[in-house]
Amino acid sequence: MQQFSRRILLSILGFSTIASLTASGQGTSGTQTGNGNAVFAMTNDATRNEIVAYQRTQAGLFEIYRLPTGGRGSGGVNDPLQSQGSLVFSQDYSLLYAANAGSGTISVFKVKGAFLTMVDKVSSGGSEPLAIAESRGSVYVLNGAAAGSVVGFQWTGIQLRRIPNSTVFLSGTSAGGSSITISMDGKTLAVTERLTNSIDTFKINSNGTLGPIVVNAGLPAGVFSARFAPNGALIVSETGPAGAANGSTVSSYTVQVDGTLAAIGQTVPTLGAANCWNAITPNGQWVYTSNAGSSNISGFAIAKNGALTPLGSTIVGTNPPNTGNLDMVVSADGNYLYTLNSAAGSISVFTINKDGSLTSNDQVTGLPKNAGFNGIAAN
């Protein structure tokens, strides 16, 4: 039935339109498939990194074209970047930023609905860019090689310009930086260090440079990814102690004036395994965690003070066994949750209900299995 529906959609769109999009990687008006409601995944291919574009319609999610980033990914099998945020939108969804880990570059695309036009490509200012964060036109790139570094850029409206004296380094060699996030007020940047199990915070100065590093160590086991909620709480995904069955947790913190973290709630069980990624709804009500080891999703309500309370029985979404759901994202309208499933070569679509629960909608197949895909974004 799904294959038949896809054929109908392609017939409606027009084969020539899809072929043109595949060849050129862009559209001229965005009218053929609507404005918005698109999902983008990144192949992270070591020879030619590409963005895979999907259109969301009432009939489901459909791949419509693939566009080269002009750079190379890292390649690999399953989660080679070990990061969240390698493919991200600007806050206003007008630009899409892609990290080319293999060539040390960042690609910038203008966005019109489901259509992308590449407008710039710059050096990341380091090696192996893994994650990107943007706020009010300021863009910060996390480079993973050696000690790891964060480099600042400014979008001028035409191109991405490097901010002078904006490079800072993580806590030491082989820190294992894995995520980067900016507070909603644009004043604080936070980076997770996977291998040192710590979180670094930096004050963002008015000129875009970063203040001295503040290292927050001694955190719950398995720190991987952190995301700022709209209320300012920093929500952290943790894989948990090594060997613990379904031992993953999630924690929330307040970032104090001096950059240190004050725990709001720590080690709230996800009841799943290998929780490395999380996604927060735009209204700040809920956060979902991707438990790759158990192929399921946990959900939590976010209180005004940042405290986390499990939704229902905690597990709110389930993928088929051994799906390997990695990175995840919530759509801009807050109605859908998408997971990038590396082991299965698919993207799962869940409807977010009014109470925060999830309804499984679709699993779109057709991607290579265990081929190093990293990064997902949705508008």
C-alpha positions, 0 to 999 in steps of 0.5 A: 500500500505504501509503495502504491501511495508513493507512486501516486504522489510521484505521479502528482508531482510529476516525474520530470520535477523530481528528476530535475530536483535530483539532478540540480538539488534545488527547486525554484518556487517550492510550490510543487510539494508545498512550503515547509514540512520537510525532513533532511538527513545526511549521508556522511559519505566519505566520498561525497556527503549528501543531504537526503530531502523528504517531503511530509504530506498527508500520505506520509513522508517521501524522498524527493531528491538528494543534494551534494554538500560539496564536502566529504563525510567521515564514512563508517558504519553505525554512528561514526560521528558519535555526536548530535547536531551535525545537520541543523537549522538556523533558529528561523529555519531560513538556513540549513548548516551541514558538517563535512567531517571528512573535509573539515568544512561547513556547508550552508543552504538557503531553505525554501520549504523542502528545497535547498540551495547551497550558498556557502562552504567554509573551513570549520577552523579545525578538523573533523567538524561534528556538530553545529549550533546557531543563535541570532546569526552566530554559528559555532562549530564543534571540531572533534579532532585532537583536543577538540575546539569550538570556532565562531562564525557570523552569517552576514546575509550573504556568507559565513564569516569567521569571528576573529579570536573566537576559537576556544579549546575543550578541556584536554586531548581526546576529550570526545566532544559530542554536542554543542548547544546555545541557551535561548537568550544567546548568552551561554554555550555548552559542549558535552565531552563524551570521553571525560564525562563532563560539560563545558560552558562558555559565556558568549560575549557581545562580539561573538567571542567566547569567555574562558572554559568552565569545566563541569566534571563528576557528572552521571555516567555516560554524558553524551548530548545536551540541549537547552530547553526554552526555559533555560534548563540544560537537559542531558542524555546519559548512556549510564554505567557500562554494562547496566541493563537499560541503565540510561538516564536523563538529567536537567541543570541550571547554568549559574552566572559563573558557568557552573551547573546546578542540578535540578534533577539527575539520573532520571531513568529512561528505562532504555539502553544507549540514550545518546540523543534528545529532542525538545518540543518548541513549546518546551513542554516535553523532551524525548530521548533516543534509546538506540540500544533498545530501539525505543523512545522515552518521554518526559514533561519539563516543568517550569523549573526544569524538573523532568517527569516521565510521561506515562510509563516512560517508554512512549515510542517503539521501533522494530528490534535492532532499528538503531535509532540514533539522532532525533528531531522534532518538527518546527510545528511541534507535531512530529518526532523523527528518528534516524535509524542507522541499522535499519536504513530508515526514518521513523515518524511519530505524531506528538499527541496533545498529552505528549504521548507518541503515535507511530505513523510510518517508517520510511525505508530505502536508506543504506543500512549501517552506512554511517548516516548522521544528522537529521533536521526538520522544518 
